[in-house]
Amino acid sequence: MNLVLVKKTALALALTLATTGLIQAETLKLSHVRPQGTVIDNEVKWFAENVQKATDDKIKVKIYAANALGDYTVVQERVGLGAIDMAVQPPASGADKRFQIIYMPYMVKNWQEAQEVFGSGTPLRDTVAELYKEQGIKVMGAWPVYFGGIALNREVQGAGDPNAVKGIKLRVPPIKTFQLLANQVGYIASPLPFSEAFTAVQTGVVDGVMGSGAEGYYSSFRDVTKYYVPSNTHFEVWYLLLNQERYDDLDPVQQAALDKVALEFENRRWLTAQADQAANEQLLAKAGATIVDVSEAELEATAKKVRTNVWPEIIDDIGKEWAEKVLKAALKD
């Protein structure tokens, strides 16, 4: 009788543990970097709703907007560890300096080129997936954001001229790529975390911001942006990330459903991103910012100067042999 009781107790305990595992696997925590109601927030909500439908309510996605779970650099580490399940955000090069390859300034010059270089199934996407995989993270898809620009709180002469000495400080992300870029086009780079950037502009520590685009500046800096320079500093892509072990624990049917929704999440964005960039520039203008005219000649001159003077330093920093191989495959040079 005692043996039967022991067996029943063991079975009950096993069922409890199994059920607990299923409960934990049902809800995936997803972090992203923008406030509620922004375009990416709405798109992530679409993703969550469609994942739930595609898996017959077996997988739910709980959204944490506006860096509620931490700065994107912290979140990337936590996704790798499994403390956070998912994220949509830019790569953090602090974890692996090779991620700087994504931020190579003036890598592409228009939206068609951007999709050919950064899109699904491309050599660069495969490289990005490999870098994340080394951290225990699976790339489910991408979310192309914008071509970057510069937000200023005061007028600057020759803002689009790469050879004009501006003589003002710009907040840049603490990434070598942006530091070199800002200095090369006539500004004084001041590396600061994103969380400190608004206050730095507001208090006059810096006179502007580099590292984002019209959408980011409208979302987070419109109250301190008087001039916006659409200088196409870089092409920004955020990646839809999932902890690799969590993905592996899903059954094949759930994996396939998640893969399908993730691909549609990306494809939807490629269709709307360019128009969304233009719309955000207009929102900045309505908020009181002057959109500075940057000519094609200025863009070409900037791209040439940056590729000549900035790229070699970044390539050496990343690892010349590896970086040149990746760029050759990505750009088909």
C-alpha positions in Angstrom: 0.0 0.0 0.0 2.8 2.4 0.9 4.5 1.5 -2.4 1.3 2.4 -4.3 1.1 5.7 -2.4 4.7 6.5 -3.3 4.1 5.8 -7.0 1.0 8.0 -7.0 2.9 10.8 -5.3 5.8 10.5 -7.7 3.3 10.6 -10.7 1.5 13.6 -9.3 4.8 15.4 -8.8 5.9 14.6 -12.3 2.7 15.9 -13.7 2.9 19.0 -11.7 6.5 19.7 -12.9 5.4 19.0 -16.5 2.4 21.3 -16.2 4.6 24.0 -14.6 7.0 23.8 -17.6 4.1 24.2 -20.0 2.8 27.2 -18.1 6.2 28.9 -18.3 6.4 28.1 -22.0 3.0 29.6 -22.8 3.9 33.3 -22.3 7.0 34.9 -23.9 8.2 38.2 -22.5 9.1 40.6 -25.4 11.0 43.9 -24.9 11.2 46.8 -27.3 12.7 50.2 -27.2 9.9 52.7 -28.0 6.9 54.0 -26.1 3.4 52.6 -26.3 1.5 53.7 -29.4 4.5 54.1 -31.6 4.7 52.2 -34.9 6.9 49.5 -33.6 4.7 49.0 -30.6 1.7 48.6 -32.8 3.6 46.1 -35.0 4.8 44.1 -32.0 1.1 43.9 -30.9 0.2 42.6 -34.4 3.0 40.0 -34.0 1.7 39.0 -30.5 -1.9 38.6 -31.7 -0.9 36.6 -34.8 1.4 34.3 -32.8 -1.4 33.5 -30.5 -3.8 32.8 -33.4 -1.2 30.7 -35.3 -0.5 28.5 -32.2 -4.1 28.2 -31.2 -3.5 30.1 -28.0 -0.6 27.8 -27.0 1.9 30.7 -27.2 1.2 34.2 -25.9 3.5 37.2 -26.1 3.6 39.8 -23.3 5.0 43.1 -24.5 7.2 45.4 -22.4 7.6 48.7 -24.2 10.0 51.7 -23.7 12.9 49.7 -22.3 10.8 48.6 -19.3 13.0 45.5 -18.9 16.3 47.5 -19.3 18.4 49.3 -21.8 18.8 47.3 -25.1 22.4 46.4 -24.2 21.2 44.8 -21.0 18.2 43.2 -22.7 20.4 41.5 -25.3 22.5 39.9 -22.6 19.3 38.8 -20.7 17.8 37.3 -23.8 21.0 35.2 -24.3 20.7 34.0 -20.7 17.0 33.3 -21.0 15.9 35.8 -18.4 14.0 37.6 -21.1 12.5 35.6 -23.9 12.3 38.0 -26.8 13.2 41.5 -28.0 13.0 43.8 -31.0 16.0 46.2 -30.9 19.3 47.1 -32.4 22.4 45.0 -31.9 24.6 45.9 -28.9 28.2 45.9 -30.1 29.5 46.0 -26.5 28.7 42.3 -26.3 30.6 41.6 -29.5 32.4 44.4 -31.4 31.8 42.6 -34.7 28.2 43.8 -34.5 29.7 47.2 -35.6 29.5 45.7 -39.1 25.8 46.4 -39.1 26.4 50.1 -38.4 28.9 50.7 -41.2 28.0 54.3 -42.3 26.9 54.8 -45.9 26.9 51.1 -46.6 23.7 51.5 -48.7 22.3 54.7 -50.3 18.6 53.8 -50.9 15.8 51.5 -49.8 16.2 49.0 -52.6 19.9 48.6 -51.8 19.0 48.3 -48.1 16.7 45.3 -48.7 19.2 43.7 -51.0 21.9 43.9 -48.3 20.0 43.6 -45.0 17.0 41.5 -46.1 16.1 37.9 -45.2 18.3 35.3 -46.8 21.2 37.7 -47.6 24.8 37.1 -46.6 24.8 39.9 -44.1 21.6 38.4 -42.4 23.4 35.1 -42.1 26.4 36.8 -40.5 24.1 38.6 -38.0 22.4 35.3 -37.2 25.7 33.7 -36.5 26.8 36.5 -34.2 23.6 36.2 -32.2 23.7 32.4 -32.2 27.1 32.6 -30.4 25.2 34.4 -27.6 22.4 31.8 -27.4 20.0 34.0 -29.4 18.0 33.1 -32.5 17.2 35.8 -35.1 13.6 35.4 -36.0 13.4 38.3 -38.4 14.3 42.0 -38.8 12.5 45.3 -38.6 14.1 47.9 -41.0 13.7 51.3 -39.2 15.2 54.2 -41.2 18.2 56.0 -42.7 19.7 57.9 -39.8 20.2 61.6 -39.5 21.3 64.3 -37.1 19.0 66.3 -34.7 20.2 69.7 -33.6 19.0 72.2 -31.1 20.4 75.1 -33.0 21.3 76.1 -36.6 24.6 74.9 -37.9 26.2 76.3 -41.0 27.2 73.7 -43.6 25.3 71.0 -41.8 25.3 68.8 -44.9 28.8 69.5 -45.9 31.2 66.9 -44.6 34.2 69.3 -44.8 32.6 72.1 -42.8 33.9 72.4 -39.3 30.7 72.6 -37.1 32.5 73.0 -33.8 29.6 71.7 -31.7 29.2 68.5 -29.6 27.0 65.7 -30.7 25.8 62.9 -28.5 26.6 59.6 -30.2 26.0 56.1 -29.1 29.0 54.6 -27.2 30.0 52.7 -30.4 33.3 53.5 -32.2 31.5 53.7 -35.5 29.4 56.7 -34.6 32.3 58.4 -32.8 34.5 58.2 -35.8 31.6 59.3 -38.1 30.7 62.4 -36.1 34.3 63.6 -35.9 34.9 62.9 -39.6 32.0 65.1 -40.7 32.9 68.1 -38.6 31.3 67.6 -35.2 32.7 66.7 -31.8 31.6 63.3 -30.8 30.4 62.9 -27.2 29.6 59.2 -26.4 26.6 58.9 -24.1 24.0 56.2 -23.3 20.6 56.7 -24.8 19.1 57.2 -21.4 21.2 60.3 -20.8 20.9 61.9 -24.3 17.7 64.0 -23.8 19.0 65.6 -20.6 22.4 66.2 -22.2 20.7 68.2 -25.0 18.2 69.9 -22.7 21.0 71.1 -20.4 23.4 72.1 -23.1 26.0 69.5 -22.5 25.7 68.7 -26.2 23.9 70.6 -29.0 22.5 67.6 -30.9 22.2 63.9 -31.3 23.5 61.3 -33.8 22.6 57.7 -33.9 18.9 57.7 -34.7 16.6 58.9 -37.4 13.4 60.9 -37.8 11.3 58.3 -36.0 13.6 58.1 -33.1 14.0 61.9 -32.8 10.3 62.5 -33.0 9.6 59.8 -30.4 12.2 60.8 -27.9 13.7 64.2 -28.8 11.1 66.4 -30.5 11.0 68.9 -27.6 14.7 69.7 -28.1 15.0 69.3 -31.9 15.1 72.6 -33.8 16.8 71.3 -36.9 16.9 67.8 -38.5 19.6 66.9 -41.0 18.6 63.9 -43.1 22.2 63.0 -43.9 21.6 59.2 -44.2 24.3 58.5 -41.6 23.6 54.8 -41.4 20.8 52.3 -42.2 19.2 51.1 -39.0 17.8 47.6 -38.6 16.3 46.1 -35.4 16.2 42.4 -35.0 13.4 40.2 -33.7 15.2 38.0 -31.2 14.3 34.9 -29.2 16.3 32.9 -26.7 17.6 29.9 -28.6 16.7 27.4 -25.8 13.2 28.6 -25.6 12.8 28.2 -29.4 14.4 24.7 -29.2 11.9 23.7 -26.5 8.9 24.4 -28.7 7.5 21.5 -30.7 8.1 21.6 -34.5 4.5 22.8 -35.2 4.9 25.8 -32.9 8.3 26.6 -34.3 6.9 26.6 -37.8 4.0 28.9 -36.8 6.4 31.3 -35.0 8.7 31.3 -38.0 5.8 32.2 -40.4 4.5 35.0 -38.3 8.0 36.4 -37.8 8.7 36.4 -41.6 5.4 38.2 -42.2 6.3 40.7 -39.5 9.4 41.6 -41.4 7.9 41.6 -44.9 5.1 44.0 -43.8 7.7 46.4 -42.6 9.7 46.5 -45.8 6.5 47.6 -47.6 5.9 50.6 -45.3 9.3 51.7 -43.9 10.2 54.3 -46.5 6.9 56.0 -46.3 7.0 55.9 -42.6 10.4 57.6 -42.6 9.0 60.5 -44.7 6.0 60.7 -42.4 8.2 61.0 -39.3 10.2 63.8 -41.0 6.9 65.7 -41.5 6.0 65.0 -37.9 9.2 66.6 -36.8 8.4 69.6 -39.0 5.0 70.0 -37.5 6.6 69.9 -34.0 8.6 72.9 -35.0 11.8 71.5 -36.5 13.3 72.8 -39.7 14.2 70.0 -42.1 17.6 70.9 -43.5 18.1 70.4 -47.2 21.0 68.0 -47.9 21.9 67.7 -51.6 22.8 64.5 -53.5 26.2 66.0 -54.1 26.7 66.5 -50.3 25.5 62.9 -49.6 27.9 61.5 -52.2 30.8 63.6 -50.8 30.0 62.5 -47.3 29.8 58.8 -48.3 33.1 59.0 -50.1 34.9 60.7 -47.3 33.5 58.3 -44.6 34.2 55.2 -46.6 37.8 56.4 -47.2 38.6 57.6 -43.7 36.2 55.8 -41.3 35.8 52.3 -42.8 39.4 51.3 -42.5 39.5 52.1 -38.8 36.3 50.2 -38.1 37.5 47.2 -40.2 40.7 47.1 -38.3 38.9 47.3 -35.0 36.5 44.5 -35.9 39.1 42.3 -37.4 40.3 43.0 -40.9 40.1 39.6 -42.4 36.7 38.8 -41.0 35.2 42.2 -41.8 36.5 42.4 -45.4 35.1 38.9 -46.1 31.7 39.9 -44.7 31.5 43.2 -46.6 32.6 41.6 -49.9 29.8 39.1 -49.6 27.2 41.6 -48.4 28.0 44.3 -51.0 28.9 41.8 -53.8 32.2 43.8 -54.3 
